[in-house]
Amino acid sequence: MEAAAKKNGNMLSHIGRPVIDALGSYPEELRSRIKAFRTENPGWGPISILVELEEKYGYSSAELPVASSIYEYLKQEGFLKKRETKSPLPTLPFTTARYCHQKWEMDAKGTREVKGIGNQSLINMKDAFSKLYCMSFPVAVKTRSTQPAMIHYKWALRLAFSEVGIPKMIQVDKDSVFINNNMKSPFPKKLHLWLIALGVELSFIDKPPPAQNGMVERSHQTFFNQAIKEKTYQNWQAFFSFLQQRRKRLNEKYP
């Protein structure tokens, strides 16, 4: 049999379904829309694209491929870079939150230049139990080394409190906006005292992320991909509005 196959010049079997490209069995219109979403929004992954296809074009889940298939299609089309193997994250040494609003994680992302409106720093907050994105508040700053001030944190916190409620504890790093780092025995600053007056305990991490505050640190990357990467805005209000729209999507649609 092998000799006959060699004589015929072919050792491969033609039995079975032919090999097709990723999403090759789906309509060209759908593939074009997936490609357009990724081109216009380079930070969006397969699940974000699936949600937008349902919301914008009215597709049903039965009409759409699974997220893994969209991932293969994006990889095939050259949108995805090869992933490097990462070491496992260390185990968190502290007790995890056991109910909603028991603990939030809060952090200001290092300043990034946003096209059209200049340097921005995001103050992000996330509920440690429910994984709810409580707030993503952009702060316009002068230089890449400028950090949000006390008033910016108060604006962000007031918005979050008015929308989702007040937590029992907020976990932060040892930034100088919360506590005086120049003294041997640091004294709480006005923002810290303001939170105490509201009945909110401020908890300082004693290990760098991701050992602690890893959840909110990861949200920095999420909001960068969702709302900043290769996007341009006419003004701060447009940027703020889009951030809240993406936060709503993440909270209500993203599994």
N, C-alpha and C positions, 0 to 999 in steps of 0.2 A: 504493500500500500504506500509506504514511504517512497519507494523507488518510483512508483507511478506518479506520486505527487511532484517529485523532483523533475520527472520527465515532462510533466505538464507546466513546470515553472512556477508552482505555487504551493507553499506549505501551510497557508492560512485557511482556516475554515470560514466559510461565508454564512454559516448557520447562525440564526438569531437576529436580533434587532441591530440595525446599523448604528454606529457611534455618531451622536449629534452633539453640537455645542451646548454650553450651558443655556438654559431657557429656550432651546431651539424648538421646543414643542409649543411655545406660547406665541401669541400674535406679535408681529413686528411693532405694532403701535404700543403695546405694553412695554416691550424691551426699550423702545425709544424714550418712553416716559421715565423709565427707571434710569436710563443713561442721562437724561436731561436733569432729573432731580440731583443726581450725584455730581454732575458737572457744575450746576449752579450752587450746590451746597456740599463742598468737599469734605466737611466733617461729619456728614450724616451716614449712619450705618444702615444695614438691611432693614431693621425693625422700624426706624424712623421713616424710611422710604415706603414701607408697607402701610404705615399709618397714614401717610400723606396721600398715597394712591386711593385708599378708602375714603378719606375725607374730601379730597379735591375732585376725584373723578367718579366716585360712587361705586367702585369695585366691591364685590362681595368677597369674603374670605375664600370661597370656593373657586373664584376666578383667578386668584393670585397664587404665586408659588410660595413655598416656605422660605423663611429667612436664610437658611443655609444655601438654598439654590440661588438666591439673589447675591449672597456672598460670593459664590463660585462665579457668577456672571460678572460681578464687579472685578474679581481677580482676573478673569479671562480678558476683560476689556482694558486692563492695565491701570485700574483705579487704586488698587491696593498694593502696598509695599510688603515685601516678605517680612514676616514677624520673627523677631529674635526670641529665643528661649529665655524666659525669665526665672529667676530664683523664687522659691515660694516665700510668701510674706510671713513675717514672724507672728506668733500668736499674741493677741492683745492681753496684757497682764491684768487689766482692770475688769470689773464686772460690767457686762453689757446691759443696756437699758431693757427694762421688762414691760414698759407700757409707753404709749404715746405721750409726748411732751415731758417725759421724765428727764431727757437730756437732748439738747441740740449741740451740734458741732458748728462752730462759726470761724471763718477765716477770710482774710482779704488776699486775693490773688495778686501776685506781683504785676506791676504795670505792663500793659501791652498797648501797642499803637493800633488803634482801630481806624480803618480807612474812612476818611471824610470828617472825622471828629477828633482825631488826635489821641493822646495818651489817656487810657482808662484803666481803673483798677476795680475789679468786681468784689463786693462783699457778699459771700455766699454763706447760706445757712441750711443745714439739713437735720431732720429729726433722726436720731440714732436708732429708734425702734421701728418706725413705719417706713423709713427711707424717703419721707416726703421732702421735696425741695421747698423749704419754707420761704426763701427769698434769694434773689440774685439782683443786687443793687449796684449799678455802675457809678463810679465816681470819676469825674474829670480831674486829672492832676497835671501839674505843670511839666514835670520831668519824669524819666523812668525810675528815678530813685525816690520820688515823692510817695508818701503813704496816705491813705485816708485819715482824716482827723476825727475827733470825738463827735462833732456834729453830723458827720456822714454816717457813722455807726448808729447814732440816735435816729436819723431819718430811716435807715434800713430796718432797724429793730421795730420802730413804730409801725411801719408798713406791714412787717411780718406779724406783729402782735395783733394788729387790727384785722388781718385776714385769717390767721389760723390759731390765734390764742397765745398765751404766755406760758413758756416752759418752766419747769422747776429748776433746771440747771442749764447753763450754757458753758460748753467746754471750748477753751481758746488756748492759743500759744501765749508766751510771755512777752507780748508786744508792749511797747512803751505807752500805747494809747490806753491800756488797762491799768498798768502798774508802773511805778517809778523804778526803772532798772538801774539808776545811777546811785541808789542808796544801799547801804549794807543791809538795812532793814526796810525794804520797800513798802511804801504806803499806798493804798488804793487811790487811783485818780478819780476825777469826777464821773466818768462813765461807769466805773466800777461801783461807785457809791450810788449812782442813779439806778443801777440794776438791783443793788441791795435794797433800796427803798421800794422797788416794785415787787420785792419778794423773790427775786431771781438770784440763785447762787452762781457765782462765777468760778469755774473750775479750770485750773491751769495744767496743761500737759507737762509731764516730766520726762517724756521720751519723744524724739522727733518722729514725724510721720514716716512710714505708714503704721508704726507701732501704736500711735495714738493720733486721733484726728485724721485718719486715713480716708474716711468717708467723704468729708468735706473737701479734702485735698483732691480726691478723684473727681468731685463735682466741678472743680476748676477746669479740668480737661473737657468734661462733658459740655459745659457752657461755651468753652472756646470753640469746640467742634460744631456745636449747634448754632451759634450766633455770631462768631467773630471771624473764623477762618475764611479768608478771601471774600469778605463781605464789606460793603460800603454803605454808610449812612449819611443822610443829609444833616442831621442834628442829633443832640443827646436824647431828645424826646422820642425820636424814631427808634434809637437803639434801646432805650428803656422799654418801650412798648413791645418790641420784638422779643426781648429777653423774657418778658412776662408771658408772651404768647407761647414761646418754646417751653417755659417752665410749666405752664398749664398742660401742654401736650405731654410732657414727661410724667407729670403727676397723674393724669387721667387716662392716657392712652398707652403709654409705654409700660410693658409688663415688668 
